[in-house]
Amino acid sequence: MIEIIDKVTNPEVLERAVERYRAKGIILPTFKQMENPELIPGKIVDQLKNIGLWDNHPLNLFRITWKNEPKEFGGGFGKVNYLEIPKEITGVDAKIVMVLGKYFPTGAHKVGAAYGCLAPRIITGQFDPTYHKAVWPSTGNYCRGGAFDSFLMDVTAVAILPEEMSKERFTWLEEIGAEVIATPGCESNVKEIYDKCWDIRRNRKDAIIFNQFDEFGNSAWHYNVTGKAIQEVYDDLKTSTSRFSAYVSATGSAGTIAAGDYLRTQHPQIQVVASEALQCPTLLRNGFGGHRIEGIGDKHVPWIHNVRNTNAVTAIDDEHAMRLLRLFNEKEGKDYLKSQGVNPELVEKLSLLGISSIGNLLSAIKTAKYYEYNQDDVIFSVATDSAEMYVSRIDELAIAKGKYTQLQAALDYEGALKEQGIDNMKELNYQDQKAIHNLKYFTWIEQQAKPLEELNQMWYDRGIWEKVFHQTERWDELIEEFNDRTGLLK
């Protein structure tokens, strides 16, 4: 049956972790503190005033939150960072709002997903920071987040990612001291990553693999932290006629889309929409292929995806995402948007959207058009990271396509935004959902040796997901006990 992490399994390993963290001055934040930084002790908040957002300092574990002040050094905490995308860009009456991952350490929210996987193992004695290495298999920001969390938690990190990912990722990983393993292929080559994980399992006893695609700590973090952050933004924005109508998320590892499970507890009527690349339409058409929307690995259904809670699937042409990357970031593109009546201040903020964020935006536009939403409907999505992560991709596009011009900006504005339609979108009924869930069998049972009873449990035991998502309550108790034992908060 699916493991619920709720007790210490190895007291001796736990004691070594306590001793190590006491010596290193490492304090672990609770999940409640990530939801609500007002709960962070004042002395920690004061010390953060002298620490940069990306600094490799253990107190930056307390900046794993959507509520960081948007500044590079010494920031405190405030409200959730978000961006409302206006009709001049979306072409739809519905409000489309995106919460921003840019202001997490490393510039992406994956530091939270990684913490949700590593911390529970440390506080229960399942991971020994004096011996074990943390392996972070990823197609994007997760291995960055895992490497960052590992460094701050005095753990050696091993990052596994496809060799065709952006060079910014590889450079940063090497700088932070992670062991980097590049596997063959691009964004869609997830199986090659899993194959390397099997090799590590067989040959390295000191390595523990934190696979975001099957670690429920990933989805539990997003359910509790991301879901509640989005709800707070909605509470601030809503009017007397507002409706929370949809939540859109790339499937990726199925961590971020788990925020939709929380949001449905507050808004039972919402549509939870999964976004993927048209060039690899795994959920839409049981398809395959390679694509350029970095960070949404596919060709399989993640083990931790609660497919019962997904109402529709959209597929985005990666060419549209790449064109908008240039439109939103090159001077000619920004000048054109301003000429179309887009607020100049908003135009300068569009660089807060990375490639997968643009994909989410396009899926939100499709969703608004498909369901014929009006000005009272509010759609939320997530900007996982910013264009800062993809400067090399913009340079590559300039080399391949030539200098960006006003004419090209006009073509991209009309073709990728205004003409975005409801094609390549499917509303899921019960049998559709079950068919997608059953696809897990081929990856996880046949290839990854998961128990068949767990696959069935995820579909038929409707209470299991509530238990999975609410593990954080017990984890917070164990984190507080751990910090008490180190004595660092006294």
C-alpha positions as CSV (number, residue, x, y, z in Angstrom):
1,M,0.0,0.0,0.0
2,I,1.1,3.6,-0.5
3,E,3.5,4.7,2.1
4,I,2.4,7.4,4.5
5,I,5.5,9.0,6.2
6,D,4.4,9.6,9.8
7,K,7.0,8.1,12.1
8,V,10.7,7.7,12.8
9,T,12.1,4.6,11.3
10,N,15.7,4.8,12.3
11,P,16.5,6.7,15.5
12,E,20.3,6.3,15.1
13,V,20.2,7.9,11.7
14,L,17.9,10.7,13.0
15,E,20.3,11.4,15.8
16,R,23.2,11.8,13.4
17,A,21.2,14.3,11.4
18,V,20.3,16.2,14.6
19,E,24.0,16.4,15.6
20,R,25.1,17.4,12.1
21,Y,22.5,20.2,11.8
22,R,23.2,21.4,15.3
23,A,26.9,21.8,14.3
24,K,26.1,23.4,11.0
25,G,23.4,25.8,12.3
26,I,20.7,24.4,10.0
27,I,17.1,25.0,11.0
28,L,14.2,23.4,9.1
29,P,11.1,25.4,8.2
30,T,7.7,23.9,8.7
31,F,5.2,23.6,5.9
32,K,2.9,26.0,7.8
33,Q,5.7,28.6,7.7
34,M,6.0,28.2,4.0
35,E,2.3,28.8,3.7
36,N,2.4,31.7,6.1
37,P,5.9,33.3,6.7
38,E,4.4,35.4,9.5
39,L,5.0,32.3,11.6
40,I,8.7,32.4,11.1
41,P,10.6,33.4,14.2
42,G,11.5,37.1,14.3
43,K,15.2,36.5,14.8
44,I,15.3,34.5,11.5
45,V,13.4,37.2,9.7
46,D,15.9,39.8,11.0
47,Q,18.9,37.7,9.8
48,L,17.4,37.4,6.3
49,K,17.8,41.1,5.9
50,N,21.5,40.5,5.3
51,I,21.1,37.5,3.0
52,G,20.5,37.5,-0.8
53,L,17.6,35.6,-2.3
54,W,19.9,33.2,-4.1
55,D,22.6,33.0,-1.5
56,N,23.8,29.5,-0.5
57,H,22.8,30.2,3.2
58,P,20.8,27.7,5.3
59,L,18.4,30.4,6.4
60,N,17.2,30.7,2.8
61,L,15.3,27.5,3.5
62,F,12.8,29.9,5.0
63,R,12.4,31.7,1.7
64,I,10.7,28.6,0.2
65,T,7.5,30.5,-0.1
66,W,5.4,32.3,-2.7
67,K,5.5,35.4,-0.5
68,N,9.1,36.6,-0.8
69,E,9.5,40.3,-1.2
70,P,10.5,40.7,-4.9
71,K,14.0,41.9,-4.4
72,E,17.4,40.2,-4.8
73,F,18.9,41.0,-1.4
74,G,17.6,41.4,2.1
75,G,13.9,41.1,1.3
76,G,11.3,40.2,3.8
77,F,7.8,38.7,3.2
78,G,4.6,40.1,1.9
79,K,1.7,38.9,-0.2
80,V,1.9,36.3,-2.9
81,N,3.7,37.5,-6.1
82,Y,1.4,37.3,-9.1
83,L,0.8,38.8,-12.5
84,E,-2.6,39.5,-14.1
85,I,-2.4,39.1,-17.9
86,P,-4.8,41.7,-19.6
87,K,-7.2,41.2,-22.4
88,E,-4.9,43.2,-24.8
89,I,-2.6,40.1,-24.7
90,T,-5.0,37.2,-24.0
91,G,-7.8,38.3,-26.3
92,V,-10.4,36.9,-23.8
93,D,-12.7,38.6,-21.3
94,A,-11.9,36.2,-18.5
95,K,-9.2,37.2,-16.0
96,I,-6.1,35.2,-16.3
97,V,-3.8,35.4,-13.2
98,M,-0.4,33.7,-12.9
99,V,1.5,33.3,-9.6
100,L,5.2,33.9,-10.0
101,G,8.0,31.5,-9.3
102,K,10.7,34.0,-10.1
103,Y,11.0,35.1,-6.5
104,F,11.9,31.8,-5.0
105,P,15.6,31.0,-4.4
106,T,17.0,29.6,-7.7
107,G,14.2,31.6,-9.5
108,A,11.7,28.7,-9.6
109,H,9.2,27.1,-7.2
110,K,10.9,23.6,-7.5
111,V,12.9,24.4,-4.3
112,G,9.6,23.7,-2.6
113,A,8.8,20.5,-4.3
114,A,12.3,19.2,-3.6
115,Y,12.1,20.2,0.1
116,G,8.8,18.3,0.3
117,C,10.7,15.2,-0.8
118,L,13.9,15.5,1.2
119,A,12.9,17.0,4.6
120,P,10.4,14.2,5.5
121,R,13.1,11.6,4.9
122,I,15.6,13.4,7.2
123,I,13.2,14.0,10.1
124,T,12.2,10.3,10.1
125,G,15.7,8.9,10.0
126,Q,15.4,7.6,6.4
127,F,18.1,9.8,5.0
128,D,21.5,10.2,6.7
129,P,23.1,13.6,5.6
130,T,26.5,12.3,6.9
131,Y,26.5,9.4,4.4
132,H,23.7,9.5,1.8
133,K,23.7,11.5,-1.4
134,A,20.4,12.9,-2.8
135,V,19.8,12.1,-6.4
136,W,17.5,14.5,-8.3
137,P,16.3,13.2,-11.7
138,S,14.7,16.0,-13.6
139,T,13.9,17.5,-17.0
140,G,14.3,21.1,-15.7
141,N,14.2,23.1,-12.5
142,Y,13.6,20.3,-10.1
143,C,17.3,19.2,-10.1
144,R,18.2,22.8,-9.5
145,G,15.9,23.1,-6.6
146,G,17.1,19.8,-5.2
147,A,20.7,20.8,-5.5
148,F,20.0,24.1,-3.8
149,D,18.1,22.5,-1.0
150,S,20.8,19.8,-0.6
151,F,23.5,22.4,-0.3
152,L,21.6,24.4,2.3
153,M,20.8,21.1,4.2
154,D,24.4,19.9,4.0
155,V,23.7,17.1,1.6
156,T,25.7,16.1,-1.4
157,A,23.5,16.4,-4.6
158,V,23.5,14.3,-7.8
159,A,21.6,16.0,-10.6
160,I,20.3,14.0,-13.6
161,L,18.9,15.8,-16.6
162,P,18.8,15.6,-20.4
163,E,21.9,16.8,-22.2
164,E,19.8,19.1,-24.5
165,M,18.5,21.3,-21.6
166,S,19.5,24.9,-21.5
167,K,23.2,25.6,-20.7
168,E,22.1,27.9,-17.8
169,R,21.0,24.8,-15.9
170,F,24.2,23.0,-16.3
171,T,26.4,26.0,-15.5
172,W,24.5,26.7,-12.3
173,L,24.5,23.1,-11.1
174,E,28.3,22.9,-11.6
175,E,28.8,26.1,-9.7
176,I,26.9,24.9,-6.7
177,G,29.0,21.7,-6.6
178,A,26.4,19.1,-7.6
179,E,27.5,16.0,-9.4
180,V,25.9,16.3,-12.8
181,I,24.8,13.4,-15.0
182,A,23.6,14.3,-18.5
183,T,21.4,11.7,-20.1
184,P,20.7,11.4,-23.9
185,G,17.9,13.4,-25.5
186,C,15.7,16.4,-24.8
187,E,12.8,17.4,-22.6
188,S,10.8,14.4,-23.6
189,N,13.4,11.8,-22.8
190,V,12.3,10.8,-19.4
191,K,12.8,7.1,-19.7
192,E,16.6,7.7,-20.2
193,I,16.6,9.5,-16.8
194,Y,14.8,6.5,-15.2
195,D,17.3,4.1,-16.7
196,K,20.1,6.1,-15.1
197,C,18.3,5.9,-11.8
198,W,18.1,2.1,-12.1
199,D,21.9,2.1,-12.7
200,I,22.4,4.1,-9.6
201,R,20.2,1.9,-7.5
202,R,22.2,-1.2,-8.5
203,N,25.6,0.3,-8.1
204,R,25.6,3.0,-5.4
205,K,24.5,2.1,-1.9
206,D,25.1,5.7,-0.7
207,A,22.5,7.2,-3.1
208,I,18.8,7.8,-2.4
209,I,16.7,8.8,-5.4
210,F,14.1,11.5,-5.0
211,N,12.1,11.1,-8.2
212,Q,9.7,14.0,-8.5
213,F,7.4,11.9,-10.6
214,D,6.7,9.4,-7.9
215,E,7.5,11.3,-4.6
216,F,4.2,12.3,-3.0
217,G,6.1,15.0,-1.0
218,N,6.2,16.9,-4.3
219,S,2.4,17.0,-4.7
220,A,1.8,17.4,-1.0
221,W,3.9,20.6,-1.0
222,H,2.0,22.1,-3.9
223,Y,-1.4,21.1,-2.4
224,N,-0.7,22.9,0.8
225,V,1.6,25.8,-0.2
226,T,0.8,26.6,-3.9
227,G,-2.9,25.8,-3.6
228,K,-3.4,28.1,-0.6
229,A,-1.2,30.8,-2.1
230,I,-3.5,30.9,-5.2
231,Q,-6.6,31.0,-2.9
232,E,-5.2,34.0,-1.1
233,V,-4.7,35.9,-4.4
234,Y,-8.2,35.1,-5.5
235,D,-9.5,36.4,-2.2
236,D,-7.7,39.6,-2.8
237,L,-8.9,40.0,-6.4
238,K,-12.5,38.7,-6.3
239,T,-15.5,41.0,-6.7
240,S,-19.1,40.3,-5.8
241,T,-19.6,38.7,-9.2
242,S,-16.3,36.8,-9.5
243,R,-16.2,33.0,-10.1
244,F,-13.1,30.9,-9.7
245,S,-13.6,29.0,-12.9
246,A,-10.4,27.1,-13.8
247,Y,-6.9,26.2,-12.7
248,V,-4.4,25.4,-15.5
249,S,-1.1,23.7,-15.0
250,A,1.4,21.8,-17.1
251,T,1.4,18.2,-16.0
252,G,5.2,17.9,-15.7
253,S,5.8,15.9,-12.6
254,A,2.2,16.3,-11.5
255,G,3.3,18.3,-8.5
256,T,2.0,21.8,-9.4
257,I,-1.3,20.4,-10.8
258,A,-1.9,19.1,-7.3
259,A,-2.7,22.6,-6.2
260,G,-5.9,22.0,-8.1
261,D,-6.9,19.2,-5.6
262,Y,-6.8,21.8,-2.8
263,L,-8.6,24.5,-4.9
264,R,-11.4,22.0,-5.6
265,T,-12.0,21.8,-1.8
266,Q,-12.7,25.5,-1.9
267,H,-14.4,25.7,-5.3
268,P,-16.0,22.4,-6.2
269,Q,-17.1,23.8,-9.6
270,I,-13.6,24.6,-11.0
271,Q,-12.1,22.9,-14.1
272,V,-8.6,21.6,-13.5
273,V,-6.9,21.7,-16.9
274,A,-3.6,19.9,-17.7
275,S,-1.3,21.5,-20.3
276,E,1.3,19.7,-22.4
277,A,3.2,20.1,-25.7
278,L,1.4,19.3,-29.0
279,Q,4.7,17.7,-30.2
280,C,4.4,15.1,-27.4
281,P,0.6,14.8,-26.7
282,T,0.8,12.0,-24.0
283,L,-2.5,12.7,-22.2
284,L,-4.3,14.1,-25.2
285,R,-3.6,11.3,-27.7
286,N,-1.4,8.7,-25.9
287,G,1.3,10.3,-28.1
288,F,5.0,10.7,-28.1
289,G,7.7,12.9,-29.5
290,G,10.2,15.6,-28.6
291,H,9.4,19.3,-27.8
292,R,11.0,22.5,-26.6
293,I,8.8,23.5,-23.7
294,E,11.4,22.9,-21.0
295,G,10.3,21.7,-17.6
296,I,7.2,19.6,-18.4
297,G,8.8,16.1,-19.0
298,D,6.3,13.6,-20.6
299,K,5.9,10.4,-22.5
300,H,4.4,9.0,-19.4
301,V,1.8,9.7,-16.7
302,P,3.4,10.6,-13.3
303,W,2.8,8.2,-10.5
304,I,1.6,11.0,-8.2
305,H,-0.9,12.5,-10.7
306,N,-4.5,12.3,-9.2
307,V,-6.1,11.9,-12.7
308,R,-9.6,11.8,-11.2
309,N,-9.2,15.5,-10.5
310,T,-8.2,16.5,-14.1
311,N,-11.1,17.7,-16.2
312,A,-9.5,18.6,-19.5
313,V,-6.2,18.4,-21.4
314,T,-4.8,21.1,-23.7
315,A,-1.8,20.7,-26.0
316,I,0.3,23.7,-27.0
317,D,2.4,24.0,-30.1
318,D,5.9,24.6,-28.9
319,E,6.5,26.9,-31.8
320,H,4.0,29.3,-30.3
321,A,5.7,29.2,-27.0
322,M,9.1,29.9,-28.5
323,R,7.7,32.8,-30.7
324,L,6.2,34.4,-27.6
325,L,9.4,34.0,-25.7
326,R,10.9,36.4,-28.3
327,L,7.8,38.7,-28.4
328,F,7.9,39.1,-24.7
329,N,11.6,39.7,-24.3
330,E,13.1,41.3,-27.4
331,K,12.9,45.1,-27.8
332,E,11.0,45.0,-31.1
333,G,8.4,42.7,-29.6
334,K,7.9,44.8,-26.5
335,D,7.6,47.9,-28.6
336,Y,5.0,46.3,-30.8
337,L,2.9,45.2,-27.7
338,K,3.0,48.8,-26.4
339,S,1.8,50.0,-29.8
340,Q,-1.2,47.6,-29.4
341,G,-2.3,49.3,-26.2
342,V,-0.6,47.0,-23.7
343,N,0.5,48.9,-20.6
344,P,4.2,49.6,-20.8
345,E,4.8,48.6,-17.2
346,L,3.0,45.3,-17.8
347,V,5.1,44.7,-21.0
348,E,8.3,44.9,-19.0
349,K,7.0,42.3,-16.6
350,L,6.3,39.7,-19.3
351,S,9.9,38.6,-18.8
352,L,8.6,37.0,-15.6
353,L,7.3,34.2,-17.8
354,G,9.6,31.4,-18.8
355,I,8.8,28.9,-21.7
356,S,6.5,26.6,-19.7
357,S,4.9,29.6,-18.1
358,I,4.0,30.8,-21.6
359,G,2.7,27.4,-22.4
360,N,0.4,27.6,-19.3
361,L,-0.8,31.1,-20.4
362,L,-1.7,29.7,-23.9
363,S,-3.6,26.8,-22.3
364,A,-5.5,29.3,-20.1
365,I,-6.5,31.2,-23.2
366,K,-7.7,28.0,-24.8
367,T,-9.6,27.1,-21.6
368,A,-11.3,30.5,-21.6
369,K,-12.4,30.2,-25.2
370,Y,-13.5,26.5,-24.9
371,Y,-15.7,27.2,-21.9
372,E,-16.8,30.6,-23.2
373,Y,-15.9,32.4,-20.0
374,N,-16.7,36.0,-19.5
375,Q,-15.4,38.9,-17.4
376,D,-16.6,37.3,-14.2
377,D,-14.6,34.2,-14.7
378,V,-11.1,33.9,-13.1
379,I,-8.5,31.4,-14.4
380,F,-5.4,30.8,-12.4
381,S,-2.1,29.3,-13.6
382,V,1.5,29.2,-12.5
383,A,4.7,30.9,-13.9
384,T,7.1,28.3,-12.7
385,D,10.2,30.3,-13.7
386,S,11.1,33.4,-15.7
387,A,12.8,34.2,-19.1
388,E,16.0,34.7,-17.1
389,M,16.4,30.9,-17.3
390,Y,16.3,30.9,-21.1
391,V,18.6,33.7,-22.3
392,S,20.6,31.2,-24.3
393,R,17.4,30.0,-26.0
394,I,16.6,33.5,-27.1
395,D,20.1,33.8,-28.5
396,E,19.7,30.5,-30.3
397,L,16.5,31.7,-31.9
398,A,18.1,34.8,-33.1
399,I,20.8,32.8,-34.8
400,A,18.3,30.4,-36.3
401,K,15.6,32.8,-37.3
402,G,17.4,36.1,-37.7
403,K,16.9,39.5,-36.2
404,Y,13.5,40.0,-34.6
405,T,11.5,42.7,-36.3
406,Q,8.2,44.6,-35.9
407,L,6.7,42.5,-38.7
408,Q,7.6,39.2,-37.0
409,A,6.2,40.6,-33.7
410,A,2.9,41.4,-35.5
411,L,2.8,37.9,-36.9
412,D,3.5,36.3,-33.5
413,Y,1.0,38.5,-31.7
414,E,-1.7,37.5,-34.1
415,G,-0.8,33.9,-34.8
416,A,0.3,32.7,-31.3
417,L,-2.0,34.9,-29.2
418,K,-5.1,36.3,-30.9
419,E,-5.7,33.2,-33.1
420,Q,-5.2,30.7,-30.3
421,G,-8.2,28.4,-30.7
422,I,-9.8,25.5,-28.9
423,D,-8.1,22.9,-31.2
424,N,-6.0,20.2,-29.5
425,M,-8.1,20.3,-26.4
426,K,-10.2,17.5,-24.8
427,E,-12.7,17.5,-22.0
428,L,-12.3,14.3,-19.9
429,N,-15.2,12.1,-18.8
430,Y,-14.8,9.4,-16.2
431,Q,-13.7,6.8,-18.7
432,D,-11.2,9.2,-20.2
433,Q,-9.7,9.8,-16.8
434,K,-9.5,6.1,-16.1
435,A,-7.8,5.5,-19.4
436,I,-5.1,8.1,-18.6
437,H,-4.7,6.6,-15.1
438,N,-4.2,3.1,-16.6
439,L,-1.3,4.4,-18.7
440,K,0.7,4.6,-15.5
441,Y,0.9,0.8,-15.6
442,F,3.3,0.7,-18.5
443,T,5.9,3.1,-17.0
444,W,5.5,2.3,-13.3
445,I,4.5,-1.3,-13.0
446,E,6.4,-2.8,-16.0
447,Q,9.5,-0.5,-16.0
448,Q,9.8,0.8,-12.4
449,A,8.5,-2.3,-10.5
450,K,5.8,-0.4,-8.5
451,P,3.2,-2.7,-6.8
452,L,0.0,-3.1,-8.8
453,E,-2.0,-2.8,-5.7
454,E,-0.8,0.8,-5.3
455,L,-1.9,1.6,-8.8
456,N,-5.4,0.3,-8.0
457,Q,-5.4,2.0,-4.6
458,M,-4.9,5.4,-6.2
459,W,-8.0,4.9,-8.4
460,Y,-10.4,3.1,-6.1
461,D,-9.5,4.3,-2.6
462,R,-10.7,7.9,-2.7
463,G,-9.5,8.5,0.8
464,I,-5.8,7.9,-0.1
465,W,-5.3,11.2,-1.7
466,E,-6.5,13.1,1.4
467,K,-4.0,11.1,3.5
468,V,-1.2,11.8,1.0
469,F,-1.9,15.6,0.9
470,H,-2.3,16.0,4.7
471,Q,1.0,14.2,5.6
472,T,2.4,17.7,6.0
473,E,0.5,18.1,9.4
474,R,2.5,15.2,10.9
475,W,5.7,16.4,9.1
476,D,5.4,19.8,10.9
477,E,5.2,18.0,14.2
478,L,8.4,16.1,13.4
479,I,10.2,19.2,12.1
480,E,9.4,21.0,15.3
481,E,10.7,18.1,17.4
482,F,13.8,18.0,15.2
483,N,14.5,21.7,15.7
484,D,13.9,21.3,19.4
485,R,16.6,18.6,19.5
486,T,19.1,20.8,17.7
487,G,18.4,23.6,20.2
488,L,19.0,26.2,17.5
489,L,15.7,28.1,18.1
490,K,16.3,28.4,21.8
